[in-house]
Amino acid sequence: MHLHASPDQIDAIAEGDPDEPVVMLNLLKYREVAESGHGVDGMSGEAAYREYGRRFAELHPRFGGEPIWMGRAGNIAIGPDDEDWDIAILVRYPTRSQFVAMFRDPDYHAIAPIRAAALADSRIIETTQLLPKT
């Protein structure tokens, strides 16, 4: 179960070009019922994640974090058969430094427990553009 970034993971991301835009691939598996004690008691994992998303949107002016694509995750064509994701989201940050700053910000730390309460497992994978923009 992977719900929190480690300081070493954020430090590794911070080593890249601070001004480069990044798109973070989020793979999410909801809990049936959100973990208690984080203000989303009794909600489904999906509903609790929507609450996290609402609060995350309030941070958008400072950090970017604009969802550019979201969809239901389907069958795995290549990869472990035991991974099962509900949702995939691509979130664009104008700069890598804004993403890193978000993970180090106390306002983000205040809402991160809601994300963890909502999810059974997750991945956030940094991506940078290789193909020319059209």
N, C-alpha and C positions, 0 to 999 in steps of 0.2 A: 504494500500500500504506500503510495507516494502522494503526500498532500502538501508538503512544505518544501520550499527551496532551502538548501543549506547555504550558509555564508560563502563556502568555497565555490558553489555553483554560480552564485551571483558575482563573485570576484572573477571567475573565469569569463563570464559574459562581459564584465566591465573591461577586460583586457583588450577587447576589440575597439575599432574606431568609434569614439564616443559620438560623433556626428552622423554616423551611418544609420539610415532607417532600418528597422527590424520588423519582421512579422513573426509573431509567436504562434506556433501550432499548438492548440490546446486539445487534448484528448480527455474526455470526461466520462466517468462512470458514476451515476448517482446512487446514493444510498436509498433504500426503500423508504425509510423514515430518517429525517435529519437527526444527528446526534444532539442530545439535550444539553442545555446549559449555555447556549450561544445566542439566545433571542429568537430562535426559529423552531422552538420546541413544538412537536406535533405536526410540523409540516413535512410533506414529502421532500426527498432530496432535491427533486427538480424545482419545487416551489422555493425551497431555501436557496438554491443557486440563483433563481430569478431575483430574490431579495439581495443577495450578494451583488448581482449584476446591476441592480438599481443603485446601490450604494457606490459601486465601482464607477458608474457613470458620473457621479458627482465629482470624482477625482479627475475626470477627463481633461478639464481645462489646464491642469498642471502637468499631466504626464502623457497626454495623448491617449493611447489605449483604445483605438477605434475598431470595433468589430467590423471586418470587411466581408466575412463569409461565415455562415453557420449552417450546419446540416446534421441530419441523423447519421450516425456511423453504421455501416452495414457489415457485410461479411468480409472477413480478412482473406485477401487473395494470396499474399505472401507475408508470412510472419507467424508468430506463435498462435496456435489454435486456442490457447487458454486466455488470451486477451479478448475482452469484450467491452467495447466503448459504446456509450449512448450517443454522445454528441462530439463533433469536431468543430472547432472554432478557429478562425484565423483572425488575430488581433494585431493591427498595425500600430507601431509606435514611431513617431516622427524621427526620434533619435534613440540610439542604444542607451545613451546617458539618461534619458527620461525613463526608460524601463528600469534601469538599475536604481535610479533615485526613488522610483515608486516602491520597490521592494525594501528600501531602507527607510521609508517614511513612516512616522508614527500613525498618521491617518490611515495608511494602507494596513498597517499592523492591527489597527482597531477592527477592520472588517475581515481580515484574513481568516479568523476563526469561523466565520459564517461559511466561507468557501469550504473549509475543512469539514464542518458539520454536515454540509450538503453532499459531500462526495465520498464514495467508497475507494476510489483510486483516480489518479490523474497523471498526465504528462504535460509539460510545457516545454516545447522544443524551439530554440532560436533558429530562425531562418533569415538569410539575406539574399537579395535578388542577384541572379547571375545573368539572366537574359536581358537584352536591352528593353527599356520601357517602350510600349507602343502608344 
